[in-house]
Amino acid sequence: MSTNTKVLVVEDYSPLAESLEYQLKRAGYEVYRASDGREGVDQAKLYLPDLVILDIDLPVLGGIEVCKQLRADPKTREALILMLTAMGEESDQVVGFAVGADDYVVKPVESYKVLLQRIKALLRRREPILDDHEAVSHQNVTVDRRRFVVTVDESPLKLTKSEFRLLDALIRQPGRAFGRSELVDAALGEDTVVLDRTIDVHVRALRKKMGGASDLIETVRGVGYRFKE
């Protein structure tokens, strides 16, 4: 693991933050820490980490708001965000992904080995997608992998990485019905264990951003979704 890979741990419970820092440094990461949400946002803008491990229940500024601010700032927009929280309710997980989290781990951390594997899997998703057909267009929608740009009727859309990957998977095989589990693998990565409903959240967000072209993503009852042929 390259020592250039920077990880910011935003966690107010010192014993856990110290354990995370120790394990991450052992694995070769460059580690920074913040103990509240406001400090987390400031540290992220200062150090520009590759990955942010973010607690939800933080003092000063909650983790959901931290995630929103990181996604809204061009300097930190591309950082991977792993939400680490004691709140394991389905609604918390759905909200976390809806505001732009890339993965979600429930405390207590029972295995640092597993957590480090999740982190490695997340970081692999930052690597460029190599494909002979870098851009594809259908029904006036264009997805360009090389430039990470989506346009609808030549107007660019502002998508999260997961929304981009979801649309990319659908548009490359118009008419094909994808199951939700397939779309989880495509949009969030095969190593991610999430609720099928998480994909519904991403699809709703994607449709909203697509405006008048939203009906191009069709619901296939009992299966999942497809891009209109």
C-alpha positions in Angstrom: 0.0 0.0 0.0 1.4 3.4 -1.0 2.1 5.7 1.9 0.7 8.4 -0.3 -2.8 7.1 0.3 -4.4 9.5 2.8 -7.1 8.6 5.3 -9.0 11.0 7.5 -10.7 9.5 10.6 -13.5 11.7 11.9 -14.5 10.0 15.2 -15.2 11.6 18.6 -14.7 8.4 20.7 -10.9 8.5 21.3 -10.3 4.7 22.0 -11.9 3.8 18.6 -10.1 6.7 16.8 -6.8 5.6 18.2 -7.4 2.0 17.3 -8.3 2.9 13.7 -5.3 5.2 13.4 -3.0 2.4 14.6 -4.5 -0.3 12.3 -4.4 2.1 9.3 -0.8 3.2 9.9 0.2 -0.5 10.2 -1.4 -1.1 6.8 0.7 1.7 5.3 -1.8 4.6 5.1 -1.1 8.2 6.0 -3.6 9.0 8.7 -5.2 12.2 10.0 -7.8 12.5 12.8 -10.6 14.9 13.7 -12.8 14.6 16.8 -15.9 16.6 15.6 -17.7 17.3 12.4 -16.5 20.9 11.9 -12.9 19.9 12.4 -13.4 17.0 10.0 -14.6 19.3 7.2 -11.6 21.6 7.8 -9.1 18.7 7.9 -10.6 17.3 4.7 -10.1 20.6 2.9 -6.6 21.0 4.2 -5.2 17.4 3.6 -7.5 16.3 0.7 -7.7 12.7 1.8 -8.4 9.8 -0.5 -10.8 8.3 2.0 -12.8 9.7 4.9 -13.9 7.3 7.7 -16.8 9.3 9.1 -18.9 8.7 12.2 -22.6 9.9 11.9 -23.2 10.9 15.6 -20.6 13.7 15.9 -20.4 16.8 18.1 -20.6 20.3 16.5 -21.6 19.1 13.1 -23.2 15.7 12.4 -21.8 13.2 10.0 -24.6 13.5 7.5 -24.0 17.3 7.2 -20.2 16.7 7.0 -20.9 14.3 4.1 -23.1 16.8 2.3 -20.4 19.6 2.7 -17.6 17.3 1.4 -19.7 16.4 -1.6 -20.6 20.0 -2.3 -16.9 21.3 -2.3 -15.0 20.7 -5.6 -11.8 20.1 -3.6 -13.3 17.2 -1.5 -16.0 16.0 -3.9 -14.1 13.0 -5.1 -13.0 11.7 -1.7 -14.4 8.2 -0.8 -16.6 8.3 2.3 -16.9 5.3 4.5 -19.6 5.8 7.2 -18.8 4.2 10.5 -21.6 4.4 13.0 -23.3 2.6 15.9 -26.7 3.5 14.2 -27.5 0.3 12.2 -31.1 1.2 11.4 -32.1 0.7 7.7 -33.1 4.4 7.5 -29.7 5.5 8.6 -28.0 3.4 5.9 -30.4 4.7 3.2 -29.8 8.3 4.3 -26.0 7.8 4.3 -26.0 6.5 0.8 -28.4 9.2 -0.4 -26.1 12.0 0.7 -23.1 10.5 -1.1 -21.5 7.9 1.2 -19.6 5.1 -0.7 -19.8 2.4 2.0 -21.3 1.8 5.4 -19.9 -0.1 8.4 -21.8 -0.6 11.7 -19.9 -0.3 15.0 -18.5 -2.0 16.9 -15.8 -2.9 14.5 -15.5 -6.6 15.1 -12.7 -7.3 12.7 -10.1 -4.7 11.5 -9.0 -7.2 8.9 -12.4 -7.2 7.3 -12.6 -3.4 7.6 -9.2 -3.0 5.9 -10.4 -5.3 3.1 -13.5 -3.1 2.7 -11.2 0.0 2.5 -8.9 -1.7 -0.1 -12.1 -2.5 -2.2 -13.2 1.1 -2.0 -9.9 2.4 -3.1 -9.8 0.1 -6.1 -13.0 1.9 -7.2 -11.0 5.1 -7.6 -9.0 3.4 -10.3 -10.0 4.4 -13.9 -12.3 2.2 -15.8 -10.6 0.9 -18.9 -12.9 0.2 -21.8 -12.6 0.4 -25.6 -15.9 2.3 -25.6 -15.3 5.1 -23.2 -18.4 7.1 -24.2 -21.9 5.7 -25.1 -25.0 7.6 -26.2 -28.6 6.5 -26.3 -31.9 8.4 -26.3 -30.0 11.8 -26.1 -28.2 10.6 -23.0 -24.4 10.4 -23.1 -22.1 8.7 -20.5 -18.4 9.4 -21.0 -16.2 7.3 -18.7 -13.0 9.0 -19.6 -14.2 12.5 -18.7 -16.6 11.3 -16.0 -19.4 13.4 -17.6 -23.0 12.6 -18.2 -25.1 14.8 -20.5 -28.9 14.8 -21.2 -29.7 16.7 -24.4 -26.1 18.1 -24.2 -26.7 19.6 -20.7 -24.3 18.1 -18.1 -25.6 16.4 -15.0 -24.0 16.6 -11.6 -23.9 12.9 -10.4 -22.3 11.1 -7.5 -19.8 8.3 -8.4 -22.4 5.7 -7.5 -25.1 7.4 -9.7 -22.6 7.6 -12.6 -21.8 3.9 -12.3 -25.4 3.0 -12.1 -26.4 4.9 -15.2 -23.3 3.7 -17.0 -24.3 0.0 -16.4 -27.9 0.6 -17.5 -27.2 2.6 -20.7 -24.6 0.2 -22.0 -27.3 -2.5 -22.4 -30.6 -0.8 -23.3 -33.6 -3.0 -22.8 -31.9 -5.4 -20.5 -33.5 -5.8 -17.1 -31.0 -5.7 -14.3 -31.7 -7.2 -10.9 -31.0 -5.0 -7.8 -28.1 -7.1 -6.7 -26.5 -6.7 -10.1 -26.8 -3.0 -9.9 -25.4 -3.0 -6.3 -22.3 -4.7 -7.8 -22.1 -2.2 -10.7 -22.8 1.0 -8.7 -21.2 0.3 -5.3 -18.7 -2.5 -6.0 -18.9 -6.3 -5.5 -17.3 -6.0 -2.0 -20.1 -3.8 -0.7 -22.9 -5.5 1.4 -25.9 -3.2 1.4 -29.7 -3.4 1.3 -31.3 -3.9 -2.1 -33.4 -0.8 -1.2 -30.2 1.3 -1.4 -30.4 0.9 -5.2 -33.9 2.3 -5.2 -32.6 5.4 -3.4 -29.9 5.9 -6.0 -32.4 5.4 -8.9 -34.8 8.0 -7.4 -32.0 10.5 -7.0 -30.8 9.8 -10.6 -34.3 10.2 -12.1 -34.7 13.5 -10.3 -31.4 14.8 -11.7 -32.4 13.6 -15.2 -35.6 15.7 -15.2 -37.6 15.2 -18.3 -35.5 12.2 -19.3 -36.3 10.3 -16.0 -38.7 7.9 -17.7 -35.8 6.4 -19.6 -35.0 4.4 -16.5 -37.8 2.0 -16.3 -38.9 -0.1 -13.3 -39.2 -3.8 -14.0 -41.5 -5.2 -11.4 -40.2 -8.0 -9.4 -36.7 -7.7 -11.0 -35.1 -4.2 -10.9 -34.5 -1.6 -13.6 -33.6 -1.1 -17.2 -32.7 1.7 -19.6 -35.4 2.3 -22.2 -34.6 0.5 -25.5 
